[in-house]
Amino acid sequence: MTYDTTGIIQASDLNELSLGSVFLATGGGGDPYVPKLLAEKVLEEYGSARLVKVTELADDAHVVTIGSVGAPTVSLELLPSVAEIRDALEAYEKHTNKKIDALVSFEIGGGNSLIPIIAAAIYNIPVVDGDGMGRALPEAQMMTYAIAGAKPTPAVSADYEGNITTYSAQTTATYERHIRAMSMASGGMITAVEHPMTGKFLKSAIIPGTLSFAIAIGKTLNAIRGIATLAQAPLSNLFERSEYGACQLLYCGKVSDKATRIIGGYDIGEATISSFEENQNPLRIKIKNEYLLASTADENGIETLVAMVPDLIVIVDYETTVPINAERLKYGQRVAVFAVECPTFFTTERALEAVSPRCFGFDTDYIRLSQLNKR
């Protein structure tokens, strides 16, 4: 997919980028408010960040991912900083003795979509228009880079106290355990530089164009700024012309229950949404940083699945269509729930070994949104 872009990201783009990236984040990726403020300050000081298509990279370019690792709830208190981003990048180049030629996002999700832009502006290196998820997902082995065969290490992380940790792991699953444990030991949130790749490899492993697509979503949502039902047609049109697929309005109602806890470095829990209409079963959303599974259950407890990971489940404010991160979802909010078919990369057998519902402990195979509706 391609969208109009000037080849740069300016401070004036950040509101729409933040809005669109939270929509794609499916509840995860971290709240973008403070990262957006940091990005605005950095872009005003250093100038715009260069945005390049993956096809523009030299095959031998040295590309790394950068972002925050931890439980999104923690990011509301343990705020990100420019110092952590600088520390992590400088430590990576010192540790590997390699110059970074370009940066790319872990995920097009909330705050993590802005971290590479901050780094790109400070160091005058480009950020690639794309990411490794096309959404947000909670674990490193779920990135397209890892699924395609990229090694996660050498990698480094920096915490709020300036401590630097280096990593060398044989598998991405092992790396995920180690960096998650370090995040928990460092207050719950750290900044990581990882998954070194060549430009040639990245061309086969990225979900392309998602930064510019997030801006396009942000523009669409800003043009609506009204009741969520008004967004169905323009969002469907936008997604059907993209790397994704169908976008559907699933449910409208009020948050009648929500409970999450930080377990193992993740926000884990469930939300229940009760319909505005009488005699309609409530919608239950399972959460592990992101909204992962949506289902209804009748009075006999018989469950009907209506959307599931890796498809996107998106909760927005009913009156404004502004997307809501999982850590900001609260009892009493009036919301609407959308579902979007994931990029086709994640429908392959190899990808589903890493991102199917069973990978999150749910006893069901992946069924694409359009097939669920046929049922």
C-alpha positions as CSV (number, residue, x, y, z in Angstrom):
1,M,0.0,0.0,0.0
2,T,1.2,3.5,-0.7
3,Y,-0.1,6.8,0.6
4,D,0.9,10.4,-0.1
5,T,4.0,11.3,1.9
6,T,6.5,14.1,1.5
7,G,9.4,11.9,2.6
8,I,9.6,13.6,6.0
9,I,7.6,13.6,9.2
10,Q,7.1,17.0,10.8
11,A,5.7,18.1,14.1
12,S,2.4,18.9,12.3
13,D,2.0,15.2,11.4
14,L,2.3,13.9,14.9
15,N,-1.4,14.4,16.0
16,E,-2.7,12.4,13.1
17,L,0.1,9.8,13.4
18,S,-0.6,9.3,17.1
19,L,-4.4,9.0,16.4
20,G,-3.9,6.5,13.6
21,S,-1.3,4.4,15.4
22,V,-3.5,4.0,18.5
23,F,-6.2,2.7,16.2
24,L,-3.9,0.1,14.7
25,A,-2.4,-0.7,18.1
26,T,-5.5,-2.7,19.2
27,G,-5.2,-1.3,22.7
28,G,-1.4,-1.8,23.1
29,G,1.9,-0.1,22.2
30,G,1.8,2.3,25.1
31,D,0.0,5.6,25.5
32,P,1.3,8.1,22.8
33,Y,0.7,11.3,24.8
34,V,4.1,11.8,26.4
35,P,6.1,10.3,23.4
36,K,4.2,12.7,21.1
37,L,5.2,15.7,23.4
38,L,8.8,14.4,23.2
39,A,8.6,14.0,19.5
40,E,7.2,17.5,19.0
41,K,10.0,19.0,21.1
42,V,12.7,17.0,19.2
43,L,11.4,17.9,15.8
44,E,11.2,21.5,16.7
45,E,14.8,21.4,17.8
46,Y,16.4,19.2,15.2
47,G,14.0,19.5,12.3
48,S,11.9,16.9,10.5
49,A,12.6,13.2,10.5
50,R,13.3,11.6,7.2
51,L,10.8,8.9,6.1
52,V,11.9,6.4,3.5
53,K,10.1,3.5,1.7
54,V,11.8,0.2,2.4
55,T,12.5,-0.1,-1.4
56,E,14.7,2.9,-1.1
57,L,17.1,1.2,1.3
58,A,20.4,-0.1,0.0
59,D,20.6,-3.9,0.3
60,D,23.6,-3.7,2.7
61,A,22.1,-1.0,4.9
62,H,22.3,-1.8,8.6
63,V,18.8,-1.4,10.1
64,V,17.7,-1.9,13.7
65,T,14.4,-1.7,15.5
66,I,13.9,0.6,18.5
67,G,11.1,0.9,21.0
68,S,9.8,0.5,24.5
69,V,9.4,-2.9,26.2
70,G,7.1,-3.4,29.2
71,A,3.6,-3.2,30.5
72,P,1.7,-0.3,28.9
73,T,0.1,0.7,32.2
74,V,3.6,1.4,33.6
75,S,4.1,4.0,30.9
76,L,1.5,6.2,32.4
77,E,3.8,6.7,35.4
78,L,7.3,5.7,34.3
79,L,7.5,8.2,31.5
80,P,9.8,7.7,28.4
81,S,12.7,10.1,27.9
82,V,15.0,11.3,25.2
83,A,17.9,10.2,27.4
84,E,16.9,6.5,27.3
85,I,16.6,6.6,23.5
86,R,20.1,8.2,23.2
87,D,21.6,5.8,25.7
88,A,20.2,2.8,23.9
89,L,21.3,3.8,20.4
90,E,24.8,4.9,21.5
91,A,25.3,1.7,23.5
92,Y,24.2,-0.4,20.5
93,E,26.8,1.2,18.2
94,K,29.5,0.9,20.8
95,H,28.6,-2.7,21.6
96,T,28.5,-3.8,18.0
97,N,31.0,-1.4,16.5
98,K,28.5,-0.8,13.7
99,K,26.9,2.4,12.4
100,I,23.1,2.4,12.2
101,D,21.9,3.4,8.7
102,A,18.2,3.4,9.3
103,L,15.6,2.7,12.0
104,V,12.3,0.8,11.9
105,S,9.5,0.4,14.4
106,F,8.7,-2.8,16.4
107,E,5.1,-2.1,15.9
108,I,2.8,0.6,14.5
109,G,1.3,0.9,18.0
110,G,0.7,4.0,20.1
111,G,3.9,5.3,21.7
112,N,6.1,2.8,20.0
113,S,5.4,4.3,16.6
114,L,7.0,7.6,17.8
115,I,10.2,6.4,19.4
116,P,12.0,5.7,16.1
117,I,10.9,9.1,14.8
118,I,12.5,10.8,17.8
119,A,15.7,8.9,17.3
120,A,15.8,9.5,13.6
121,A,15.5,13.3,14.0
122,I,18.2,13.5,16.7
123,Y,20.7,11.4,14.7
124,N,19.7,12.5,11.2
125,I,19.2,9.0,10.0
126,P,16.0,7.8,8.2
127,V,13.1,5.9,9.6
128,V,11.5,3.3,7.4
129,D,7.8,3.6,6.5
130,G,6.6,0.3,7.9
131,D,6.8,-1.9,11.0
132,G,7.1,-5.5,12.2
133,M,3.5,-6.1,13.2
134,G,1.0,-3.9,11.3
135,R,-0.6,-3.6,14.7
136,A,0.7,-4.1,18.3
137,L,1.5,-7.6,19.8
138,P,3.0,-8.3,23.2
139,E,6.1,-10.5,22.4
140,A,9.2,-10.2,20.2
141,Q,8.8,-13.5,18.5
142,M,5.5,-12.2,17.1
143,M,7.2,-9.6,14.9
144,T,7.4,-10.2,11.2
145,Y,11.2,-9.8,11.4
146,A,11.5,-12.7,13.8
147,I,9.0,-14.8,11.9
148,A,11.0,-14.2,8.7
149,G,14.2,-15.4,10.4
150,A,15.9,-12.3,11.8
151,K,18.0,-12.9,15.0
152,P,17.0,-10.6,17.9
153,T,20.6,-10.0,19.1
154,P,23.0,-8.4,19.5
155,A,20.7,-6.1,21.3
156,V,20.9,-3.5,24.1
157,S,18.4,-1.9,26.5
158,A,18.5,1.3,28.6
159,D,16.5,2.1,31.7
160,Y,15.5,5.3,33.4
161,E,18.5,5.3,35.6
162,G,21.0,5.1,32.7
163,N,21.8,1.4,33.2
164,I,22.7,-0.5,30.0
165,T,22.2,-4.2,29.4
166,T,23.4,-6.2,26.4
167,Y,21.8,-9.4,25.2
168,S,23.0,-12.4,23.2
169,A,20.3,-15.1,22.7
170,Q,20.0,-18.1,20.4
171,T,16.2,-17.7,19.8
172,T,13.8,-14.8,19.9
173,A,11.6,-16.6,22.5
174,T,14.6,-16.8,24.8
175,Y,15.4,-13.1,24.1
176,E,11.8,-12.2,24.9
177,R,12.0,-13.9,28.3
178,H,15.3,-12.2,29.2
179,I,14.3,-8.7,28.1
180,R,10.9,-9.0,29.7
181,A,12.6,-10.0,33.0
182,M,14.9,-7.0,32.7
183,S,12.0,-4.7,32.1
184,M,10.3,-6.0,35.3
185,A,13.6,-5.5,37.2
186,S,13.9,-1.9,35.9
187,G,10.6,-0.5,37.0
188,G,8.4,-2.1,34.3
189,M,9.6,-0.2,31.2
190,I,12.9,0.0,29.2
191,T,14.0,1.1,25.7
192,A,15.5,-1.5,23.5
193,V,17.5,-1.6,20.2
194,E,17.3,-5.0,18.7
195,H,16.8,-7.2,15.6
196,P,19.6,-6.0,13.4
197,M,18.8,-6.5,9.7
198,T,20.1,-5.7,6.3
199,G,18.1,-3.6,3.9
200,K,17.7,-6.6,1.7
201,F,16.3,-8.7,4.4
202,L,13.9,-6.0,5.7
203,K,12.3,-5.7,2.2
204,S,11.0,-9.3,2.6
205,A,10.1,-9.0,6.3
206,I,8.3,-5.7,6.9
207,I,4.7,-4.7,6.8
208,P,5.2,-1.7,4.4
209,G,3.8,1.8,4.5
210,T,2.2,1.6,8.0
211,L,3.5,5.0,9.2
212,S,2.0,6.9,6.3
213,F,-1.1,4.7,6.6
214,A,-1.5,5.6,10.3
215,I,-1.4,9.3,9.3
216,A,-4.1,8.5,6.7
217,I,-6.2,6.9,9.4
218,G,-5.7,9.9,11.7
219,K,-6.8,12.2,9.0
220,T,-10.0,10.1,8.4
221,L,-10.8,10.1,12.1
222,N,-10.2,13.8,12.5
223,A,-12.5,14.4,9.6
224,I,-15.3,12.5,11.4
225,R,-14.9,13.4,15.1
226,G,-18.4,12.2,15.7
227,I,-20.4,9.2,16.6
228,A,-18.6,6.0,15.8
229,T,-21.2,4.6,13.5
230,L,-20.3,7.4,11.0
231,A,-16.8,6.0,10.7
232,Q,-17.8,2.6,9.4
233,A,-18.0,3.5,5.7
234,P,-14.8,5.7,5.4
235,L,-12.8,3.3,7.5
236,S,-14.0,0.3,5.5
237,N,-13.0,2.1,2.3
238,L,-9.6,2.9,3.6
239,F,-8.7,-0.5,4.9
240,E,-10.0,-2.4,1.9
241,R,-7.5,-0.5,-0.2
242,S,-4.6,-1.4,2.1
243,E,-2.4,-4.3,3.3
244,Y,-5.2,-5.2,5.6
245,G,-8.8,-6.2,4.7
246,A,-12.3,-5.8,5.9
247,C,-13.1,-3.3,8.7
248,Q,-16.3,-3.9,10.5
249,L,-18.2,-2.2,13.4
250,L,-18.9,-5.1,15.8
251,Y,-20.6,-3.6,18.8
252,C,-21.7,-0.4,20.6
253,G,-22.2,-0.2,24.3
254,K,-20.9,0.8,27.8
255,V,-17.9,-0.7,29.6
256,S,-19.6,-2.5,32.5
257,D,-16.5,-4.2,33.9
258,K,-12.8,-4.1,33.4
259,A,-10.0,-5.7,35.4
260,T,-6.3,-6.0,34.5
261,R,-3.2,-6.9,36.5
262,I,0.5,-6.7,35.6
263,I,1.6,-10.4,35.4
264,G,5.0,-11.3,34.1
265,G,5.6,-7.9,32.6
266,Y,2.3,-7.8,30.7
267,D,-1.1,-6.1,31.4
268,I,-3.5,-9.1,31.5
269,G,-7.2,-9.1,32.1
270,E,-10.6,-8.8,30.6
271,A,-13.2,-6.1,29.8
272,T,-17.0,-6.5,29.4
273,I,-19.1,-4.2,27.3
274,S,-22.8,-4.1,27.7
275,S,-25.0,-3.2,24.7
276,F,-27.0,0.0,24.4
277,E,-29.8,-2.3,23.1
278,E,-31.9,-4.6,25.3
279,N,-31.7,-8.3,24.9
280,Q,-28.2,-8.3,23.4
281,N,-25.5,-10.4,25.0
282,P,-22.5,-8.5,26.4
283,L,-19.2,-8.5,24.6
284,R,-16.1,-9.7,26.4
285,I,-12.6,-8.7,25.4
286,K,-9.6,-10.6,26.5
287,I,-6.5,-8.5,27.1
288,K,-2.7,-9.1,27.1
289,N,-1.4,-5.6,26.6
290,E,-3.6,-5.7,23.4
291,Y,-7.3,-6.6,22.8
292,L,-6.9,-10.2,21.7
293,L,-10.2,-12.0,21.6
294,A,-13.8,-10.7,21.4
295,S,-16.8,-13.0,22.2
296,T,-20.3,-13.0,23.4
297,A,-22.0,-15.6,25.7
298,D,-25.7,-16.3,26.1
299,E,-27.5,-16.9,29.3
300,N,-26.4,-20.6,29.2
301,G,-22.8,-19.6,28.9
302,I,-22.4,-20.7,25.3
303,E,-19.7,-18.6,23.8
304,T,-19.6,-17.1,20.3
305,L,-16.3,-15.7,19.0
306,V,-16.7,-12.6,16.9
307,A,-13.0,-11.5,16.4
308,M,-9.6,-12.8,17.3
309,V,-5.9,-12.2,17.1
310,P,-4.1,-11.7,14.7
311,D,-7.0,-9.7,13.3
312,L,-7.3,-6.3,15.0
313,I,-9.8,-5.5,17.7
314,V,-10.2,-1.7,18.2
315,I,-12.2,0.1,20.9
316,V,-13.0,3.7,20.3
317,D,-15.0,6.4,22.2
318,Y,-18.6,6.2,20.9
319,E,-19.1,9.9,20.7
320,T,-15.8,10.9,19.1
321,T,-14.4,7.7,17.5
322,V,-11.1,8.4,19.2
323,P,-9.4,5.0,19.8
324,I,-8.7,4.0,23.4
325,N,-5.6,2.2,24.7
326,A,-6.3,-0.7,27.0
327,E,-4.7,1.0,30.0
328,R,-7.1,4.0,29.5
329,L,-10.2,1.8,29.1
330,K,-12.4,2.4,32.2
331,Y,-15.8,1.5,33.7
332,G,-18.7,3.5,32.4
333,Q,-17.1,4.6,29.1
334,R,-19.4,4.6,26.1
335,V,-17.6,2.8,23.3
336,A,-17.7,1.2,19.9
337,V,-15.7,-1.9,18.9
338,F,-14.3,-2.3,15.4
339,A,-12.6,-5.4,14.0
340,V,-10.1,-5.3,11.1
341,E,-8.6,-8.2,9.2
342,C,-4.8,-8.4,9.7
343,P,-2.2,-8.0,7.0
344,T,-2.0,-11.1,4.9
345,F,1.6,-11.9,6.2
346,F,0.0,-13.1,9.4
347,T,-2.4,-15.5,7.7
348,T,0.5,-17.8,6.6
349,E,1.1,-21.1,8.4
350,R,4.5,-20.0,9.5
351,A,3.2,-16.7,11.0
352,L,0.3,-18.4,12.7
353,E,2.7,-20.6,14.6
354,A,3.7,-17.4,16.4
355,V,0.5,-15.3,16.5
356,S,-2.5,-17.6,16.5
357,P,-5.0,-17.5,19.4
358,R,-3.4,-20.7,20.8
359,C,-0.1,-18.8,21.2
360,F,-2.0,-16.7,23.8
361,G,-3.6,-19.7,25.6
362,F,-7.0,-19.6,23.9
363,D,-8.4,-22.9,22.8
364,T,-9.3,-22.1,19.3
365,D,-7.7,-22.0,15.9
366,Y,-7.5,-18.7,14.0
367,I,-10.6,-17.9,11.9
368,R,-10.4,-14.8,9.8
369,L,-13.0,-12.1,10.5
370,S,-14.8,-12.5,7.2
371,Q,-15.1,-16.3,7.8
372,L,-16.4,-15.8,11.3
373,N,-19.2,-13.5,10.0
374,K,-20.2,-16.2,7.4
375,R,-20.7,-18.5,10.4
